[in-house]
Amino acid sequence: MGVPDYILRMREHVGHELLWLPSVSAVIRNDAGELLLGRRSDDGRWSVVSGFVEPGEQPATAVVREVEEETGLRVEPVRLSSVVSHPHTYPNGDRCEYLNLGFHCRLVSGTARVNDDESVAVEWFPPDRLPELDAHARLVIARALADDPASWYLPAGATWDEFSGAR
């Protein structure tokens, strides 16, 4: 699907300036316990399946939609595992601050495949052999797989840069 029309319209007015955007990420395991990752077409990095929450859309609906759009898989959100805001700058210079809701999802059906233009590859990885991931993807995975059923968030007063080591 790519960038939603409403964001493209906002970019016409603000250019590359910072946008505050709601997003979702999915941590999905297959029967072998492997984790699904997608290789992004914009920067070539591996990451969890993620995407925008559309206006009027509930986050759980958004995570189901994003996974199906990007991978062809049907999933069911099991629990909200993380809530964190983090910055992202795209290769074209667009800057965003995402309020990301990380979901642990159960695989319902389908065969993982590249299903749109947002990814160049979709693969299952054993948890102990993941490719290089950014701090946000590592956090979302760790919190989704944690035994603690509570949703995780940065403590009040903490910043993403302090937590992730970014400068």
C-alpha positions in Angstrom: 0.0 0.0 0.0 2.8 2.4 0.8 2.3 5.9 2.2 -1.4 6.6 2.9 -3.0 9.5 0.9 -3.6 11.5 4.0 0.1 11.5 4.9 1.0 12.4 1.3 -1.4 15.4 1.5 0.2 16.5 4.8 3.7 16.2 3.3 2.6 18.6 0.6 2.2 21.3 3.3 5.0 20.4 5.7 7.7 18.9 3.4 10.2 16.9 5.4 9.2 18.4 8.8 8.5 16.1 11.7 5.1 14.4 11.7 3.6 12.7 14.8 2.0 9.4 13.6 0.3 6.4 15.3 1.7 3.0 14.2 1.5 -0.6 15.0 4.1 -3.5 14.9 3.5 -7.2 14.9 5.6 -10.0 16.4 4.5 -13.3 14.8 5.8 -16.8 15.4 5.2 -19.9 13.3 4.8 -23.4 14.7 8.6 -23.9 14.8 8.9 -20.8 17.0 10.6 -18.7 14.3 9.9 -15.0 14.0 8.6 -13.3 10.9 10.6 -10.3 9.6 10.4 -8.2 6.5 13.2 -6.5 4.7 12.1 -3.0 4.0 12.1 -1.6 0.5 12.9 1.9 1.5 16.2 1.3 3.5 16.9 -2.4 3.0 16.8 -3.1 6.8 15.1 -6.1 8.4 12.3 -5.3 10.8 9.1 -6.5 12.3 6.0 -5.9 10.2 4.8 -2.4 11.0 2.6 0.3 9.6 0.4 3.3 10.1 -2.9 3.3 11.9 -5.4 4.9 9.5 -7.8 7.7 10.7 -10.8 6.1 12.4 -9.1 2.7 12.6 -8.5 0.8 15.8 -4.9 -0.3 16.4 -5.8 -4.1 16.6 -7.5 -3.8 13.2 -4.5 -1.9 11.8 -2.1 -4.6 12.9 -4.2 -7.3 11.3 -4.5 -5.3 8.1 -0.8 -4.4 7.9 0.3 -8.0 8.3 -2.0 -9.2 5.6 -1.1 -6.3 3.2 2.6 -6.8 3.7 2.9 -10.6 4.0 -0.4 -12.3 3.0 -0.7 -13.8 6.5 -3.9 -13.7 8.6 -3.1 -13.0 12.3 -4.9 -12.4 15.5 -3.6 -10.0 18.1 -3.0 -11.8 21.4 -1.9 -8.9 23.5 -0.5 -5.4 23.4 3.1 -5.9 24.5 4.7 -2.4 24.1 3.9 1.2 23.8 6.7 3.6 22.9 7.4 6.6 20.7 10.5 6.7 18.6 11.9 8.9 15.8 12.5 7.7 12.2 14.0 9.5 9.3 13.3 8.0 5.8 16.0 8.0 3.1 14.1 10.8 1.3 14.4 13.1 4.4 10.9 12.7 5.7 11.0 12.8 9.5 8.4 11.1 11.8 7.9 10.5 15.5 5.9 7.2 15.7 3.7 6.4 18.7 4.1 2.6 18.2 1.9 -0.1 19.7 3.6 -3.4 19.6 1.4 -6.5 19.4 2.2 -10.1 20.0 0.1 -11.9 17.3 -1.0 -15.5 16.7 -0.6 -16.8 13.2 -4.1 -17.9 11.9 -3.4 -18.8 8.3 -1.5 -18.2 5.1 2.0 -18.5 3.6 4.4 -15.7 4.2 5.3 -13.8 1.0 6.1 -10.3 -0.2 2.6 -9.1 -0.8 3.2 -5.4 -1.6 5.9 -2.9 -2.4 6.9 -2.1 1.2 9.1 -5.2 1.5 11.7 -6.8 -0.8 11.8 -10.0 1.3 9.8 -11.8 4.1 11.4 -14.6 6.1 11.1 -16.6 9.2 14.1 -16.5 11.6 15.0 -18.6 14.6 14.9 -16.2 17.6 18.6 -16.9 18.3 19.7 -16.1 14.7 18.0 -12.8 13.9 19.6 -10.4 11.4 20.7 -7.0 12.5 17.7 -5.0 13.8 17.3 -1.4 15.0 16.6 -0.7 18.7 12.9 -0.3 18.1 12.5 -3.7 16.4 14.6 -5.4 19.1 12.4 -3.8 21.8 9.1 -4.8 20.2 10.3 -8.4 19.8 11.7 -8.7 23.4 8.5 -7.3 25.0 6.2 -9.5 22.9 8.2 -12.6 23.8 8.6 -11.7 27.5 6.8 -13.8 30.1 5.4 -10.6 31.7 1.9 -10.2 30.4 1.9 -6.4 31.1 2.4 -3.9 28.3 5.8 -2.2 28.5 6.5 1.5 28.2 9.4 3.8 28.9 9.2 5.2 32.4 7.9 8.8 32.9 10.6 11.3 32.2 12.7 8.8 30.1 13.5 9.6 26.4 13.9 7.3 23.5 17.5 8.5 22.9 18.5 7.7 26.5 16.9 4.3 26.3 18.2 3.3 22.8 21.6 4.9 23.0 20.8 7.1 20.0 22.4 10.5 19.7 
